[in-house]
Amino acid sequence: MDIDRTAHWQKVYETKAPNQVSWTQEYPKTSIEIIQSFNLSKTARIIDVGGGDSKFVDCLLDTGYEDITVLDISEKALLRAQNRLGDKASKVNWVVSDIITFKPNRTFDVWHDRAAFHFLTEAEHISQYVDLASSCVKGYLSVGTFSKQGPVKCSGLNISQYSEAQLMSVFSSQFHLLNSKTEDHTTPFDTFQNFLFCSFKKK
């Protein structure tokens, strides 16, 4: 299963440009606003889970954050991000890993995930993800998933849709909800995907 997921995402990033995948954002406005709402210092330890070649890391660097980790299952995706950033890539900790098998050697002040968590559709994998976040997050959690009005598939894979109540329930044992919002993401194909963004604080 893990090997299949890796192969799938490697192929996606080997064969499709950013304007050929639905999740591309030129500027991740909501994610940045959520991070800034936490009012953390620029030395806060931030991990972007399933970051791929997203420009979220560019924005974090431009805003002055100094301790950033980007994790993705696809090495190709991270190499694309590094090539785009050039010399600035050396300021980032890049991790190639499936999130459910990730074994961090440190804790994080912020865990950010836009559009990775909803690809977990098996209860065991969801539980592993929640356990991992609960053990290594010391501050805040930001999770963006497809809402109940969003797609049921992405990149040819089934996903898990969430309501605010469902997402809150998933993380409620270790986190309390700070805020939530839904928004339509405009894809590079001028279609819309409805996202739910929830931010949490560790109890």
N, C-alpha and C positions, 0 to 999 in steps of 0.2 A: 504493500500500500504506500509506504513512504517513498519507495523508489519510483513508483508510478507518478506520484505527485511531483517529485523532483523533475522527472523527465517531461511531464506536461508543461511545467513552468519554464524549464530551460528552452523548450521548443517555442513557447510563446515569445520569449524575449529574443530568441535567435531569428525569428521569422517576421515579427511585427514591429513596426516603428511606433513611437508614442502616439501619433495621430491615427493609429489603426487599432487602438485598444480603448475600451469604453471609459476606463477609470482615470485617464489622463486629465490633469488640471494644470493650467498654466500658473495659477497662483492658488494655493490651498487656504483660502481665506478663513473658513470655519475652523480648520485645525489650528491655524496660527492664533486666532482669537481665543480658542479654548486654552491653549498653552499660556497665553499672556494673562488670562483670567486667574491663573494660579498664583500670580505675583511672586514668582521665584527668582532667585539670583541667577545671573548668567552662568554660574558654575554648576547649576542644577544638573544632575545626571539624567539624561533623557534617552529613552530607547524608542525607535520607530519600528514597530513590528510589521513585517510584510511590506517594508518600505519600497521595495523594487527600485525603479529608477525615478521615483517621485521627486518633484522639486521641493518637497517639504524640507528636506535637509538643507537645500540651498537657502531657503528662507530662514531657517534656524541660524545658520552661520551668518547670514546678512544681518540678523537681529542681534547677534553678539553672543549667542550661546556657545559654550566652550567645551562641553562634555556630551557628545552626541554619539550614540550607537545606532546603526542601521542594520536591521536583520532581515534577511530574505532567504527563501528556499532556493532561489535561482542565483547562481554565481554570475550568470550572464547579465542579469538585471543590475546587480551591484557594480559590475565592471562598466556598464553603460553610465551609471551615475558617477562613478569615479572619473571616467574619461571626460564627462561633461564638466565636472568641477575642476579638473586640472590640479594645480598645486594645492588648492584648498581641500582636496580629498584626504590629504595627510592629516587633517585636523579631526577626522572622523574615524570611529572604530567600526569596521565593516565585519559582519558576521554572516557566514553562509550556513544556514540551519533551517530545518523544519521546526516551527515554533513548538510543536508538542514533544520534540526530543531535545530542545535547547536546555543546556545546563549552564546557567550564568555563574560567573565567579565573583559577582558583585551585586549590589542592590541598586535600585533606580528610584529617583524622585518622581519621574513621570514615565508612564507607559502609554504610548500613543499607537493606536491601531485604526487605520481607515481602510476598510474593505478586505481585511484578512480573516478576522474572526468568523465572518459569516460563511466562509468556505468549509468550516468544520460542521459536519452534519451528523456525526456519530456521537452518542452520549459520552462514550469513553474519552474521545478526543476533546470534547468541550470541557469535561471535568479536568483533564490534564492541563488544559490551557488556564482554567480558573485557578487551579492549585499552584501553577507556576507564577501567575501574576500575584496571587496572594502571598507567596513566599518571598518574592524579590522586589515588590513595590512597597516603598516606605512613604509615599506621598499620594500621588494622583494617578488616575486611570482615565484615559479618553478612548472611547470605542465608537467607531462609526460603522454601521451595518446597513444593509438594505432593510427598509421598513416593510410593513405589511402591504404598502402600496407600491413597493419596488419590484424589481425583476425576481423571478424564481430561479434563474440560471445566470451564470456569468462565465465567459470564456469556455463555454461548453460544459461547465460543471454545475451540478445542483448546489444551491446555497440554502442557508437557514435565514428566513425573514424574522424580524423581531419587532415587537411593540415595546414601548417604554416599560410597561409592567413586566414583560418577559425578560428584557435585558437587565432590569433592576433585580429581578428574582435570581438570575444566574449568578450575579456578583454580590448578592446581599449579605452573604455570611461574613465577608471581610471588608466590604466597602459600602459607604452610603452615597446615595445619589445627590449630586450638587445641582445639575442642570441637564436639560435635554431639549433638543429641537429637531425638527424634520426640515429637509430642504431638497429641492430638485437640483440634481447635478446635471448639467448640460454636457453631454458626451461630445467627442470630436465629430460625431456623425449628426449633430443637432437633434438628438433624441434626449429624453429625460429619464433619469433614474432617481427615485425617491429614497433618500438616505435618512436614517435616524442617528443622531449623534448624542451620546450620553457621556457626561463627565462625572467622575466619582472621587471621593476622598477615602483613604484607608482609615478604618476604624481604629 
